[in-house]
């Protein structure tokens, strides 16, 4: 049942969550959308978001080959799902994920690949605040996953990581941790995962930050100050100041970034892919890659950039079947991770009447397929004031009833009144109180500017007066209809959230994107 | 550096060849042949000297790579040849496209295991391998299969404790036997040894050997789909310390001037050759196959890329600290029929 729900939501995600890469930090605006038409000399590449740091390298490749690489960033699982469903055919010319490990578990997707060539590599690692390393008395070269686990259990280490369902770095981290803590000597099995579940539960109690992208994770980490470590690829962690980057001794999973050509493309396109690949593997470009992105070269004659430790690590095998990989993901979402608590502050003012309200209802209804077990969802529709506060929990024993209730409340939404945006936001903070053992956040959907109640300055002052956990609650505003970009960007910046754009893309897409941050 | 130059030169040569068609330059009419090749031959066809040698005979080759077994799924209309890395997929392609006659096999390359030094030493210290001088040795397949059968871990081997990375189940990494030739050939070699030195043919033999083959594959988890990718990972220091690749890939690396200190080549005492087999789809494809088999200049270049041209015992492997000149002490296991090999692969993965 749960697995089915996951599959459905991933399927729904397919076309919606592809987003271009402008800005990955706080205040960045992803633009869900579709790639442009085919153009000779341009490769439309569906790529992992971790590759957004490759801009300068790709500019060099363009100089060398005359081929422009135009990436569209998307989570790995979404990309694989799109490929399997045929949604990549004719829309993209190549695929470039952090790893094709998951892709290989899906025969329908694997059947669409012609060739794949690893371009660079980066292992999963843990980046720990220098001061924390000292406090824990760790010798970075000797740290194991079990030691990390112990520090978490003792309450001496907290960390952030990306959402495994949205980001390959999160997925590879999850598999590394599960493999190491299960004590499995070879590729994980369902039995290994079941056996490791109690330990994994303890381990994920230490996770204080979640994110749909590595960029936002690093920004949120910098802002918070009370999180001790980040789990991510070594290349990402090396870019965050003040971290000691540790590759645990008992093994890691390594991303090898294969540039992948597709059967749905013609021979000329594949020839362009081949030329780009060849150029990426020249010594010159490999040197540039390792110097600029902290990834490791795949050409023996180019040494890794200074600061990348070359001591060997065991490579943990990636699961060999989809049931193990999906099962692990499923238990992470529904069982292992801390649950999320979210208030959806929904503009149902008069201007939403008609098509806009219909779109909101349909997007919210679709979203119910994606809510996790144990998740607490509050709908807070507002006009001139907050109209209603309805809280539902997706109970593991009967997830259907909570979801049905959310759908019923959604269907009952009606549009009238002004737009008391800031007053409603303040109410959302009041409602959430202290977070407890959850990932707590606010989603703000509005189609216009603030026209009633508190003003922007009032909200700034309100936020400045927040203390403790409540200050850590981010607002994820969604641009929709005639809402004001600068007003919403300010709210995102102030609260450490991130702005999502449903003016260019779809409202469903924005809601789905935000899931990675909840 | 070498590769940068290569790419520039390829560009230059292709441009020159194309220009030559319409202007004074060359008297030879240039024919372009298009083909699909196994990834391990990509560097050969990209080598500027190979491009030149082909151009001198009036040919330009446009090749794209694919897993050998995956070629069956491609639409090869408009192509002149397919060039998988073993006979079985070639035979299937020949049947599919109604290609008659003996399929040309210009060169071959045995499967070898590349190992990090630490891993090779531990294998040798535990009777699983013998090491020659330098960077060369022999893997004892029967002993290795016994270890695999017993789920032997590195921790259980003497001397592994010194090396932090040597933990977990001992296994050879191979490519996916259902899509890639080298993975299937690994099963061919292993099943031959497991079947008491006889090629697996009957249903009973298939049944008897598959539990072990399944073990060899399932411990690996997700597998790479091409030997090129597997070898790249090894070179970059990621991945399992024991990886099955083609000898030609190592030879090619060495010919490039690379001599990785931390690389030992273990020749399995029972291995399988990959017979790189051309499936000519047009007359031009047939002519190219002919050329690859007979042209002395191309044969020399094949050796440079680590392939062993058919019918030529000497002159191979200049770098004998890593490679064997002649394959002494290495038994060639015959490959089961295509149907049996498919069945073994399917059951090993399933």
Boltz contact constraints between the chains, C-beta under 6 A:
constraints:
  - contact:
      token1: [A, 101]
      token2: [B, 222]
      max_distance: 6.0
  - contact:
      token1: [A, 104]
      token2: [B, 222]
      max_distance: 6.0
  - contact:
      token1: [A, 114]
      token2: [B, 66]
      max_distance: 6.0
  - contact:
      token1: [A, 115]
      token2: [B, 65]
      max_distance: 6.0
  - contact:
      token1: [A, 115]
      token2: [B, 66]
      max_distance: 6.0
  - contact:
      token1: [A, 118]
      token2: [B, 229]
      max_distance: 6.0
  - contact:
      token1: [A, 118]
      token2: [B, 232]
      max_distance: 6.0
  - contact:
      token1: [A, 121]
      token2: [B, 236]
      max_distance: 6.0
  - contact:
      token1: [A, 121]
      token2: [B, 238]
      max_distance: 6.0
  - contact:
      token1: [A, 185]
      token2: [B, 153]
      max_distance: 6.0
  - contact:
      token1: [A, 185]
      token2: [B, 168]
      max_distance: 6.0
  - contact:
      token1: [A, 185]
      token2: [B, 169]
      max_distance: 6.0
  - contact:
      token1: [A, 186]
      token2: [B, 169]
      max_distance: 6.0
  - contact:
      token1: [A, 186]
      token2: [B, 219]
      max_distance: 6.0
  - contact:
      token1: [A, 187]
      token2: [B, 219]
      max_distance: 6.0
  - contact:
      token1: [A, 187]
      token2: [B, 221]
      max_distance: 6.0
  - contact:
      token1: [A, 249]
      token2: [B, 164]
      max_distance: 6.0
  - contact:
      token1: [A, 254]
      token2: [B, 238]
      max_distance: 6.0
  - contact:
      token1: [A, 256]
      token2: [B, 233]
      max_distance: 6.0
  - contact:
      token1: [A, 270]
      token2: [B, 64]
      max_distance: 6.0
  - contact:
      token1: [A, 278]
      token2: [B, 7]
      max_distance: 6.0
  - contact:
      token1: [A, 282]
      token2: [B, 3]
      max_distance: 6.0
  - contact:
      token1: [A, 282]
      token2: [B, 4]
      max_distance: 6.0
  - contact:
      token1: [A, 283]
      token2: [B, 1]
      max_distance: 6.0
  - contact:
      token1: [A, 284]
      token2: [B, 4]
      max_distance: 6.0
  - contact:
      token1: [A, 296]
      token2: [B, 236]
      max_distance: 6.0
  - contact:
      token1: [A, 298]
      token2: [B, 232]
      max_distance: 6.0
  - contact:
      token1: [A, 298]
      token2: [B, 236]
      max_distance: 6.0
  - contact:
      token1: [A, 300]
      token2: [B, 235]
      max_distance: 6.0
  - contact:
      token1: [A, 300]
      token2: [B, 258]
      max_distance: 6.0
  - contact:
      token1: [A, 300]
      token2: [B, 260]
      max_distance: 6.0
  - contact:
      token1: [A, 301]
      token2: [B, 258]
      max_distance: 6.0
  - contact:
      token1: [A, 312]
      token2: [B, 165]
      max_distance: 6.0
  - contact:
      token1: [A, 313]
      token2: [B, 165]
      max_distance: 6.0
  - contact:
      token1: [A, 314]
      token2: [B, 165]
      max_distance: 6.0
  - contact:
      token1: [A, 314]
      token2: [B, 167]
      max_distance: 6.0
  - contact:
      token1: [A, 315]
      token2: [B, 238]
      max_distance: 6.0
  - contact:
      token1: [A, 315]
      token2: [B, 239]
      max_distance: 6.0
  - contact:
      token1: [A, 315]
      token2: [B, 240]
      max_distance: 6.0
  - contact:
      token1: [A, 317]
      token2: [B, 220]
      max_distance: 6.0
  - contact:
      token1: [A, 317]
      token2: [B, 221]
      max_distance: 6.0
  - contact:
      token1: [A, 318]
      token2: [B, 221]
      max_distance: 6.0
  - contact:
      token1: [A, 318]
      token2: [B, 222]
      max_distance: 6.0
  - contact:
      token1: [A, 319]
      token2: [B, 221]
      max_distance: 6.0
  - contact:
      token1: [A, 320]
      token2: [B, 221]
      max_distance: 6.0
  - contact:
      token1: [A, 320]
      token2: [B, 222]
      max_distance: 6.0
